[in-house]
Each structure stands twice: as structure tokens, then as C-alpha cells.
Amino acid sequence: RQQVSPRLIHRTMLKHLDCMRTFYGQERGLILFRKHLVQYISPLPVAKADRQRLLTTEKEKEFVALLDTLAFAN
């Protein structure tokens, strides 16, 4: 069974977020995307506090900045 690299997961998440924002609008797109976030990060070593921040952040720039700082994004 082939594993998906954390870097590919990160890129896919950003593309998915962009598609959601384009379709639903900036604010609603982010809110709706967060529902998918759990599935993306479930196999990754993301600290509980970081997971909670990702699931509650309401501003896109903060959300993307947090994604970019997590270990799996490197």
C-alpha cells in the first residue's frame, strides 16, 4: 500500500480550500472546508492544540499560515 506524502496532502488541502472559497465565497468556503480538514489531517502527527486552532480559525490568512507552519507541510 502506497502512502501519500505529507507534502502532497498539504498541497491538496490548499487546492481544495481554494476551490471551496471560489465556489462558496471567502468566508463560507473556509467554514465548509474545515469539515473536510479532519479527514486530511487524521493520519498526520498534528498536535491537539494545533488541530483545534485549525478547526476554529475564521480568517483564511491565519488558517493558511497555521497550515504552513505545521511539520507535515514541509
Secondary structure as GFF3:
##gff-version 3
##sequence-region A 1 74
A	DSSP	alpha_helix	6	24	.	.	.	ID=ss1
A	DSSP	alpha_helix	26	41	.	.	.	ID=ss2
A	DSSP	alpha_helix	48	56	.	.	.	ID=ss3
A	DSSP	alpha_helix	60	69	.	.	.	ID=ss4
A	DSSP	three_ten_helix	71	73	.	.	.	ID=ss5
###
